[in-house]
Amino acid sequence: MRHLLFPPIHRAGWPFLGAFALGTFLLAAVAAPLGWLGVVLTLWCAWFFRDPERVTPVRAGLIVSPADGVVQRIDKCAAPTELEMGATPRWRVAVFMNAFNVHVNRAPAAGTVARLAYRPGKFIDASLDKASEDNERLALRLVLGDGRDLACIQIAGLIARRILCEAAEGQTLAAGQRYGMIRFGSRVDVYLPEGVEPLVAEGQTMIAGETVLADAGSPEPRREGRAS
């Protein structure tokens, strides 16, 4: 019950929380009303870096969302060239995280990190489609147990200026395992294995580590739907 009311804070957030708390003290020393503003901002910072526990479905073949947020776009395109996954178009599911979502990213499936590739870039609004090409990003290629692969791309946004990835090449990740985060608003794109159809719809709300994006072991066709 305590964790439901006060979820744990990701360790990357403690330096920021300390800075906000110090700023609150300094504002209060200048004027009491400013101190209350600092309190609100400090509480928001703690809420932003929250890291709640999640229950991940573990049946073989399931691919879960790596991020909280909303499915912004579903389309077909080739994975980023730096991951060396070929030019064949595959389904891409883009999940947009606003400043109030949980920003801890989780592995979409169990597998081995075959490649990590960082690319500097711009910081335009992550909700724009061109953000996937123009913005700063960190791309991860994950090889699944059956030999197929998928890509998970952390994309910085308008406010986000720091991509954190705690995974390493050669590391084995469990489905739903925490592997990084993006600070202050961003997007995560998932490129599904070739031949795998997405089982979510644009406008659908995602829960990292829990919501099933696709089933690599099922022939079920792409799911259609609309936000309501």
N, C-alpha and C positions, 0 to 999 in steps of 0.2 A: 504493500500500500504506500509506503514512504517513497518508493521509486516512481510510483504513478504520479504523485504530487510534486516530487522534486527529483526528476530524472538525473542520472549522473552527468557530469560535465566532461567533455572530451579534453584530454590533457593539452591539446593545442590551444584550448581556450583560456587556460589559467593566466598566461601572461597578459592577455587582453583584459580579462576580468580584473586583474590587479591594476592595470592602467586606468580602466574606467573607475574603479573604486578610488584611486588616488585623485583622478580628475574631479570626482564628486566631492572629496574632502576640500580640494582647493576652491571649487565653486562655492561650497557652503561657507568657506572663510571669507569670500568676497561678498556674498549676499545669500540669505537663507533660501529665497525662491529658486535661485540657480542651483542650490544644493539638491532640491527636490527634483529638478530636471536631471541632474546627475544620477540620482537614485533610479529614476525611470530608465535611463540609458544603461545603467549597470545591470538592472534586471533583464533588460532586453538582450544584453550581451550574454548573460548566463543562459537565457532561453535559446539564443542562437546556437550556442555550443553544446546544447543538451545531446546526450548520447543514450537514448533509451534502448533497452533490450528488445530483441525481435525474435519471433519464432519462425524459423525458415523451414519450408517443406523440403524434404531431402530425398524424395523419390528420384531414381535415376532418370535423367533426361530433362528435368525441369530447369528452366532458366528464369530467375527472379529479377525483379527490378533492382538496379544498383543504387537507386536514389529515391528519396521522397520527392513529391511534386506532381506535376500534371503532364500527361503525354501531349506534347506540343505538335509533333509531326511523326508520321509513319510513311516512309517512302523506300525506294530501292536505289542503291548506289554502291559503288565500290568502297571498300574500307580505305582509310588513309594510306597513302603509298609508303610512308615510313615504316609501316608494320609488315610490309612484304607479304600481303595476303592475296595477291593477284588482283586482276581487274574485273572479275566477274561480279556483277551487281548482286547484292544481298539485301535483305530487309534491314532497315535502320529504324530504330525507335528512339526518339529524342525526348528526354524527360527534363522539363524546366523546373528549377528550384527557385522560389522567390526568397526574400530575406527572412521569411518566417518559417520556412520548412526546416526540418532536420537536415543538416548538410554532411553528415557522415556517410561516406560511400561504402558499399558492400559488394563483394564478389558475386556476380550473377549466377555462377555455377562453380562446381568443383573442377579444378584443373590446375595446370602448371603454367606459370607466367613465362611465355616464350620470348617476349620482347616488350621493352618499355621505350618510348620515344617521346622526348619533350620537344615542343616547337614554340618558340616565342611568337608573339603576334599582338594584335590590337585588343582593345577592351570595349568593343561595341556591345549593344544590348544582346544578351544571350538568347533572347526570344526570337531574334531575327535569324532566318535560315543561313545567311552568309556568315554568321558567327562560327559555324562549323569549319569554314575554310580560313577565315581571316583572324580569328581570335587566338590568343595564347591557349595551348592545349597540351595535355599529357595523354598519350595513347598507350593502351595496354592490350597485348594480344594474349589470349588465354587458350591453351590447348586442352580440350576435354578428354575424358577417359577413353572415348571411342575414336580419338584421333582427329575429330573435327575441331575447328577453332571458331572463336568469336572475338570481337573487339569491344573494348569499353573505353570511351574517350571522355576525359574530364575537360570541360571547356570553361575558361574564365569568362566572366560577364562584365557588365558596365561598372559595377562596384567591386566585384571580386578582383583581387590583385595577387592572390597566392593560392596555387594549387599544391596540395599536400598529398603525396603518394608514399605509403609506407611499404609497398610491395617491392620485391626485388626479382630480377630475372633468375629463373630456375626455382623460385619458391612455389610450393604447392599451397593453393588456397582452397578452403572449404567453401561450399555454397553459403552465402550470407555472411562470410567473414569480413570484418572491417578491414579496409585497405587504404583509406585516405579520406580527404574531404576538400571542399573548395570554400573559401571564406567569402561570405557576404554576397550571395546571389549568383547563380551560375546554371550550368546545364551538363547533363551526361547523355551521350549518345551510345547506344548499344547496336552493334552490327551482328546480327544473328548468324549462326552457321548456315552455309549454303543449303538451300532446300527446306529450311525451317521457317514456318509461317508464324507471324505474331498473333497472340491471342488476346490482345488489348486493342482499344480504340482511341482515337484522338479525343482529347478532353477528359480521359479517364484519370482518376487520382491514383497515384502509386504510393506504396509503402515499401521502403528499401528493405530488402531481405525477406519480404513476405509475399508481395504481389507477383503472381506468375506472369511473366511476359510471353513465354513460349514453352513448348514441350517438344524437345528434339526427338523423342521416341514416339510421337503421335503423328498420324497423317491428317489430323484435323486441319481444314483450310483456314485461311486468315479470317479473323473475327471482325465483322462489321458492327458499327454502332455510332452513336452520336451523344454528345453531352446534353444533359437535360437538368 
